[in-house]
Amino acid sequence: MKNSLLIAMVIIVTGCASGSKEIRLPYYTQVDFTPQWMSSEEAETIHKVAEFSLTNQEGQQITNADLEGKIYVANFFFTICPTICPKMTNNLQRIQEAYPNDDDVLLVSHTVMPWMDSVQVLKEFAQRHDINSNKWHLLTGDKDLIYSLGRTSYFADEGFGKSVTDESDFLHTENIVLVDGDQHIRGVYNGTLPLEMARLIEDILRLKGEQVSF
């Protein structure tokens, strides 16, 4: 019922906007998430998610090539997190439920405790939370790579623009980011707020329309 109401809200908002020219989503290229509006041609040389190779809950290697051309939602978590992670997981379930059969929309969650969150631990977590492994990748692997991705590619850390003095500091963020098919960041959301997921679902719809038209 909650998911149906959420999708209905998105349809209503999208329908109300249908009579006006669609505004493209902005691009985010800096750690403070300052939005920038530009054409797809102008965006060809801006910040992208760096190359990576990590392992998902099924023991499969997931790389940039697997996400090329896909719209995906990315976040950072760890399986024993008692605070914001359960809220984020529940809210991300709404994204999974909104696009159950859409192969062009994926979710990617990176563990910030890879020394504890093994493939088997992630698989058990996925089973407990009804995570569809074809839709939602829980990734583990080299800590330095994950933390570098978090801080330099996704600009993920506790608070916008947080100054990190030690790169080994624990990475913990409530931010969820939306990435387009060219691996540019196109949206940032508070993963603990259900209303932000409604905005995210709407932005995915807009981004899908944008990628079709260009």
Buried (B, 14 or more C-beta within 10 A) or exposed (E): EEBEEBBEBBEEBBEEEEEEEEEBBBBBBEBEBEEEEBEBEEBEEBBBBEEBBBBBBBEEEBEEEBBEEBBBBBBBBBBEBEEBBEBBBBBBBBBBBBBEEEEBBBBBBBBBBBEEBBBEBBBEBBEEBEBEBEBBBBBBBBBEBBBBBBBBBBBBBBEEEBEEEEEEEEBBBBBBBBBBBBBBBBBBBBBBBEEBBBBBBBBBBBBBEBBEEE
